[in-house]
Amino acid sequence: MKTFIKNFIALSLLAALALFLGGCKEVGAGLTFSHDLHRGEAECSTCHAGKDGSMRTTMEPCKECHEIDEANPSEDCLMCHLIGKDKGYAVNTTKPASYADVTFEHDVHEDVDCKSCHGEVSASKSLSAEFLPTMETCQKCHNGDDAPADCSTCHTKIEQGEKPMSHTALWAKSHSMADEASCAYCHEGQDPCMECHRTTKPSSHTAGWKLRGHGLEATLDSDGCSECHVATYCSDCHANAPRNHRPLNGWLANGHGIEGSIDSDGCFVCHTSNESSCRGCHTAGF
């Protein structure tokens, strides 16, 4: 334990010496910062003041509270500036790849609460891109009514045909879970859907789908069916009785009773009324 303490003190002294010899350099120094420690002591605007300082603050606001002598840096500098082996904690001050073409003016959004876009950043203990707003966050206001919905409002470079980062190799199977409003920003109407779904069936539509699978699926998720199929699609086929509704199968004699006891929900996909469907033949007390 004593060895560890000695090593720690030695490293701290070396770090302070390095700062002393090299001066206090803001650019290029690994930084660490805890919003949580400053919560209640400073407002967002204390450090992020004005249009120029809104994206990334400078050391000037820090000097208001911290006694900083740039000409004679001390060990106190290590509270925020990391050097040496702590490079793993260094902050990447460049924009994330997904924000490379995004331009944003905080002064235009001065009436919007910081938390609306940056969530619980005030409670964060380190600097992270986690609290940058997502496109979905922006679209809550940029919907064409409350704020412009044109892509060029925020994106300086829009490449035709360039796919969003969410469109990965698995996107073909997972895209149905995406927010439909988000799709409409690029895809207009149902034509883009039909380009694939007119010829390519969903993976659930297997060889046995038509005979058995689709009925159960329609019972559980009829809204899912209506994504592609119009309301009359069922009656186009079911105007004629299903294949198992055949006299040779003994359907009227006892087949329908067995089926009904096993899967009554399946019956009610077509036979919507117990009164007309069952009691039409089965009188009371049958």
C-alpha positions in Angstrom: 0.0 0.0 0.0 2.8 2.4 0.9 4.5 1.6 -2.4 1.3 2.5 -4.2 1.0 5.9 -2.4 4.6 6.7 -3.1 4.1 5.9 -6.8 0.9 8.0 -6.9 2.7 11.0 -5.3 5.6 10.6 -7.7 3.3 10.5 -10.7 1.4 13.5 -9.5 4.6 15.5 -9.1 5.8 14.5 -12.6 2.4 15.5 -14.0 2.6 18.9 -12.2 6.2 19.3 -13.5 5.1 18.6 -17.0 2.4 21.2 -16.8 4.8 23.6 -15.3 7.4 23.1 -18.1 4.9 23.1 -20.9 2.5 25.8 -19.6 -1.2 25.4 -19.3 -2.4 24.4 -22.8 -6.2 24.3 -23.3 -6.2 22.7 -26.8 -5.0 19.1 -26.9 -5.1 18.5 -23.2 -7.2 15.5 -22.1 -10.1 16.9 -20.1 -12.5 15.4 -17.5 -15.5 17.3 -16.1 -18.4 16.4 -13.8 -21.6 18.3 -14.4 -22.9 16.6 -11.3 -20.3 18.4 -9.0 -21.3 21.8 -10.4 -25.1 21.2 -10.2 -26.6 23.8 -7.9 -23.5 25.9 -8.0 -23.7 27.1 -11.6 -26.4 27.5 -14.3 -25.8 26.1 -17.8 -25.3 29.6 -19.1 -22.5 30.2 -16.6 -20.2 28.1 -18.7 -22.1 27.9 -22.0 -22.8 31.6 -22.5 -23.7 33.1 -25.8 -23.6 31.7 -29.3 -19.8 31.2 -29.6 -19.5 29.4 -26.2 -22.6 27.3 -26.5 -21.1 24.3 -28.2 -17.9 24.1 -26.2 -16.9 26.4 -23.4 -13.4 27.9 -22.8 -11.3 28.3 -19.7 -12.5 31.8 -19.1 -15.7 30.9 -17.2 -13.7 28.4 -15.1 -11.5 31.3 -13.9 -14.6 32.9 -12.3 -14.6 30.1 -9.6 -11.2 28.4 -9.9 -8.0 30.2 -9.2 -6.1 29.6 -12.4 -2.6 30.9 -12.9 -1.7 29.8 -16.5 1.9 31.0 -16.1 2.4 28.8 -13.0 0.2 25.7 -13.2 -0.1 23.6 -10.1 -1.4 20.1 -9.1 -4.9 21.7 -9.0 -4.8 21.6 -12.8 -5.1 17.9 -12.6 -8.7 18.1 -11.4 -9.7 18.7 -15.0 -6.6 18.1 -17.2 -5.5 14.5 -17.6 -2.1 13.7 -19.1 0.3 10.8 -19.2 -1.2 7.3 -18.8 -4.7 8.8 -18.4 -5.0 9.3 -22.1 -7.9 6.8 -22.1 -10.0 9.4 -20.3 -9.1 12.2 -22.8 -12.1 13.9 -24.4 -12.5 13.8 -28.1 -13.6 17.4 -28.9 -14.4 16.6 -32.5 -17.9 16.1 -33.6 -19.3 12.5 -33.6 -19.5 11.1 -37.2 -23.3 11.4 -37.1 -23.1 15.1 -36.4 -20.4 15.9 -39.1 -22.8 17.8 -41.3 -25.0 19.3 -38.6 -25.1 23.0 -37.9 -26.8 24.3 -34.8 -27.4 27.8 -33.4 -28.1 27.8 -29.7 -29.1 31.5 -29.7 -32.1 30.6 -31.9 -33.2 28.0 -29.3 -32.6 30.3 -26.2 -36.2 29.8 -25.1 -35.8 26.0 -25.0 -34.8 24.4 -21.7 -31.4 22.7 -21.9 -32.9 19.5 -20.5 -35.3 19.3 -23.5 -32.4 18.4 -25.7 -29.6 17.3 -23.4 -31.6 15.2 -20.9 -30.0 14.7 -17.5 -26.6 16.1 -18.5 -26.5 18.2 -15.3 -26.2 14.9 -13.3 -23.5 13.4 -15.5 -20.1 12.7 -13.9 -18.0 12.8 -17.1 -18.1 14.3 -20.6 -19.9 12.1 -23.1 -21.7 12.3 -26.4 -24.5 10.4 -24.7 -26.3 13.6 -23.9 -26.2 15.0 -27.5 -29.7 15.2 -28.9 -30.9 12.6 -31.4 -32.7 13.4 -34.6 -35.9 12.2 -32.9 -35.4 14.8 -30.2 -35.2 17.5 -32.9 -38.2 16.3 -34.7 -40.4 16.8 -31.6 -40.3 20.5 -32.6 -39.1 20.4 -36.2 -42.3 18.9 -37.5 -43.3 21.6 -40.0 -45.7 23.2 -37.6 -43.7 24.4 -34.6 -40.4 24.7 -36.5 -39.2 24.0 -40.0 -38.9 20.4 -41.1 -36.6 21.0 -44.1 -33.5 18.9 -43.8 -31.4 21.9 -44.9 -32.4 23.7 -41.7 -29.8 21.7 -39.8 -27.9 19.6 -42.3 -25.3 21.5 -44.4 -24.5 18.6 -46.7 -27.2 16.2 -47.8 -26.0 13.5 -50.1 -28.7 12.0 -52.3 -28.8 8.2 -51.8 -26.7 8.3 -48.7 -28.3 6.0 -46.1 -28.8 7.0 -42.4 -26.6 5.3 -39.8 -29.6 3.3 -38.6 -29.8 1.5 -42.0 -27.5 -1.3 -41.1 -27.4 -4.9 -42.5 -30.2 -5.9 -40.2 -32.4 -2.9 -41.2 -34.3 -4.8 -43.8 -35.9 -7.0 -41.0 -36.0 -4.4 -38.2 -37.3 -1.3 -40.1 -40.9 -1.9 -39.4 -40.4 -0.9 -35.8 -39.1 2.5 -36.8 -41.2 5.6 -36.2 -43.3 6.0 -39.4 -43.1 9.8 -39.1 -39.3 9.6 -39.3 -39.5 7.4 -42.5 -41.6 10.1 -44.2 -38.7 12.6 -44.1 -37.1 10.7 -46.9 -39.7 8.2 -48.1 -43.0 9.8 -49.4 -46.2 7.8 -49.6 -46.3 3.9 -49.8 -44.4 3.6 -53.1 -41.0 3.0 -51.4 -42.6 0.2 -49.4 -44.2 -1.3 -52.4 -40.8 -1.4 -54.3 -39.9 -4.3 -52.0 -43.1 -5.6 -50.5 -44.9 -6.0 -53.8 -42.5 -8.8 -54.7 -40.7 -9.7 -51.5 -42.9 -11.3 -48.8 -42.1 -10.8 -45.1 -40.1 -13.7 -43.5 -43.2 -14.9 -41.6 -45.0 -15.7 -44.8 -43.7 -19.2 -45.2 -45.1 -22.1 -47.2 -47.6 -22.9 -44.4 -48.6 -19.3 -43.9 -51.6 -19.3 -46.2 -53.2 -22.4 -44.7 -52.6 -21.9 -41.0 -50.3 -19.1 -39.9 -52.0 -16.0 -41.2 -55.2 -16.5 -39.3 -53.5 -16.6 -35.9 -51.4 -13.6 -36.9 -54.4 -11.6 -37.9 -56.1 -12.4 -34.6 -53.1 -11.2 -32.6 -52.1 -8.3 -34.8 -54.6 -7.2 -37.4 -53.1 -3.7 -37.5 -49.9 -5.3 -38.7 -51.7 -6.9 -41.6 -53.3 -3.6 -42.6 -49.8 -2.1 -43.2 -49.8 -3.9 -46.6 -53.3 -5.4 -47.0 -56.4 -3.3 -47.6 -59.6 -4.0 -45.6 -61.2 -6.1 -48.3 -58.2 -8.4 -48.7 -59.6 -11.0 -46.4 -63.0 -11.2 -48.0 -61.4 -11.6 -51.4 -60.3 -15.1 -50.4 -62.7 -15.9 -47.5 -65.8 -15.3 -49.5 -65.3 -19.0 -50.2 -65.1 -21.3 -47.3 -61.6 -22.3 -46.1 -60.3 -25.7 -47.3 -61.0 -27.5 -44.0 -64.7 -26.4 -44.2 -65.6 -29.4 -46.4 -68.3 -32.0 -46.0 -65.9 -34.8 -46.8 -63.8 -33.7 -43.8 -66.8 -34.1 -41.6 -66.7 -30.4 -40.9 -70.4 -29.9 -40.3 -70.8 -33.1 -38.3 -68.1 -32.6 -35.7 -65.0 -31.0 -37.2 -66.1 -27.4 -36.6 -66.9 -28.2 -33.0 -63.4 -29.6 -32.3 -61.8 -26.7 -34.1 -63.9 -24.2 -32.1 -63.0 -25.7 -28.8 -59.3 -25.5 -29.7 -59.2 -22.2 -31.4 -62.3 -20.2 -31.0 -60.4 -17.0 -31.6 -59.6 -18.3 -35.0 -63.3 -18.8 -35.7 -64.1 -15.3 -34.8 -61.7 -13.8 -37.3 -64.5 -14.4 -39.8 -67.5 -15.3 -37.7 -67.7 -12.1 -35.7 -71.0 -12.8 -33.9 -71.6 -15.7 -31.6 -75.4 -15.1 -32.0 -75.5 -15.4 -35.8 -72.7 -17.9 -36.3 -73.3 -20.5 -33.7 -77.0 -20.1 -32.7 -78.0 -20.0 -36.3 -77.8 -23.8 -36.1 -77.4 -24.5 -32.4 -80.6 -23.5 -30.8 -80.8 -22.9 -27.1 -80.4 -26.1 -25.1 -78.7 -28.0 -28.0 
